[in-house]
Amino acid sequence: MARQFKIKDIAKQAGVSAGTVDRVLHNRGRVSERSRQAVEAVLVEVGYKTNIHTSAISSRKEYTVHVAMPTFSAGDYWNSIKEGIDQALGEFSDVKMECRYIPYNQYDIYSCRAAYDEIMSGGADAVILAPTFKDVTLGLCEELERREIPYAFVDTDLPECKPWAIFAADQKACGELMGRLLSCTIPTSGKIAIITSKRIGNNLAINAGEREKALRAFLQQKGYEILSTEYSPYNPELNDREIMEFLEGNPGVEGIAVLNSRGYVVADILSAHGIKDLKLFSFDMTANNIRCLREGTITALLCQSPEKQGFEAVKSILGRLLYNRPQERAAQWMPIDIIFPENLPFYRKS
């Protein structure tokens, strides 16, 4: 077993007092540059890792973290991200921290803007958010950076911003992987439909836009004929009519890519009309998507570890709040799992 170095061990090796090591570790109090360099050199040499729990016990400050994320129902994708956040709050309960959730409608840019305005009117020590719409997110992040409030992204990256950390799947890779799945099941002479959701404000979500761009490029390179349509998150009857009119007006569609976590919306429409020969791919292990995967109306799902995203975002923000150390942009890309009916039973939510 590797040796566990304590503060007194670091102090002895660096030739300083234990109090000096403590001040360097927690970035508090005055330390000479010479002593700081000596301590940091030893820390690097021995691979010392600070302990969030130990630091938290000695901290009396209470932190407020605002979490801006889409509204959800039980079993949804965003519910899974919240479960990861809640798990982290339980594990790091030594830290006095309140997470205030500020929900918004992910299909409505105006609702998102109102949520972001609410963030800036409150007293957040840090923010966790999912950058759904580019323009409003850029505005919020510029203000957070101006106020020196650290923030972390989940679900999606936005390269123009400077978050403390990013926990998301690579959306370009998601699009390309979906294209590969489609190409493995559908001959190149076939037609493939890409389905996205209608949004108020006429702005495609950042992640769906990145996925679609990569998917189109992959399919075009392979020579597929690509068709497009949308569904409404609010009007099931309209969806039924419009999806069926789309398929009737475009005979020969063999594959469908639903570029968000609501593949079940399209799968249930096809099932209700007795259409069983289309290959349908979507994202995320939501309760309804799992149901359709079991029923065979969804062929496969691409999943991006939402619980881990939420957990790691809280953990990273705590490290920033407790230690206040400068850090370069840190992106942690989540694994992308491909779930078929055969391996579904081996996943926690199955």
Order of alpha helices (4+ residues) and beta strands (2+ residues): alpha-alpha-alpha-alpha-beta-alpha-beta-alpha-beta-alpha-beta-beta-alpha-beta-alpha-beta-alpha-beta-alpha-beta-alpha-beta-alpha-beta-beta
